[in-house]
Amino acid sequence: AMRNNAPWLANIKYLYYNPSVAKTRGDSTPSSPFPTTERINFRGWPDAQIRCAECWFWGQKFGRIDSDLTISGDTLTLTNGLIDTGFSRLTADGEWVNNPGNERTSLKGKLRGQKIDAAAEFFGVTTPIRQSSFNVDYDLHWRKAPWQPDEATLNGIIHTQLGKGEITEINTGHAGQLLRLLSVDALMRKLRFDFRDTFGEGFYFDSIRSTAWIKDGVMHTDGTLVDGLEADIAMKGSVNLVRRDLNMEAVVAPEISATVGVAAAFAVNPIVGAAVFAASKVLGPLWSKVSILRYHISGPLDDPQINEVLRQPRKEKAQ
């Protein structure tokens, strides 16, 4: 509907959109949702308020999509952006400046959900993180179109918080790349190899918190904290998203031998708590005598090198 200069109003109950998209030469991956790679001129476009109850794009269901779009010259502004799949809820505000030679995109918003594995499986992705709620705040900008995030010009900040859950098999699908980004997967494999009597296939945690800021394609963090039942892990360092390499430090503090670790395990699941309690009675002497482990992680993301730089023994209590 359109009245005078008011925005176009589109209330859509069902939409299935599967266009012929422009593709990058030699690559089958769509590079644009539009059927041409030429510059898009939206100067003549009307402002629009779009409400779609059930939307499908390229054969994938997205669920509810809302957006308010306004046009000012070469700038398209998004407010009240929403994608709600029923398993996750993404909000977004931002703008796309489509000025030749000075194209840029900025987006900020929140991503929420009660179970990260269910949210990922909705899109056919298997994640090694199970049963965890997720809460992400993001504020990002780069110098290309919205659908073409450019690592070299990517800047912004991301706050992430995960609730109680489990990290299962690390090398699982594309979602495992999120853990691989900070080499959490490689660190877990190292711990399982060195302390195989303690670390099983699953790693239970109470929370994971991280604040990361990105400058010109390099992501930095000094506050990634994993509150685990078997160990607490703190990580800091940088990841170069362009070169795909990293330089990180990780500190691991064993928790399983402490009473609080067993109590936390019972709080998550009585069966798990019983298993942790039993394990705490038969732990190998090596793990129970360790107070702090420090690792240096460096090299390519696909094959990082992990070097143990400190193994501080646990102090025996005076008799």
BELQUI-V643477 format. One record per helix or strand of 2 or more residues. SS is the DSSP state (~ for helix, > for strand). FROM is the first residue (numbers start at 1). TO is the last residue. If there is no record, write none. Layout:
ss:SS from:FROM to:TO
ss:SS from:FROM to:TO
This chain:
ss:> from:8 to:12
ss:> from:15 to:17
ss:> from:48 to:57
ss:> from:60 to:72
ss:> from:75 to:84
ss:> from:89 to:97
ss:> from:104 to:113
ss:~ from:116 to:121
ss:> from:129 to:130
ss:> from:134 to:142
ss:~ from:151 to:153
ss:> from:155 to:162
ss:> from:165 to:167
ss:~ from:176 to:181
ss:~ from:184 to:194
ss:> from:203 to:215
ss:> from:218 to:228
ss:> from:231 to:240
ss:> from:245 to:254
ss:~ from:259 to:268
ss:~ from:270 to:281
ss:~ from:285 to:288
ss:> from:290 to:300
ss:~ from:301 to:303
ss:> from:305 to:313
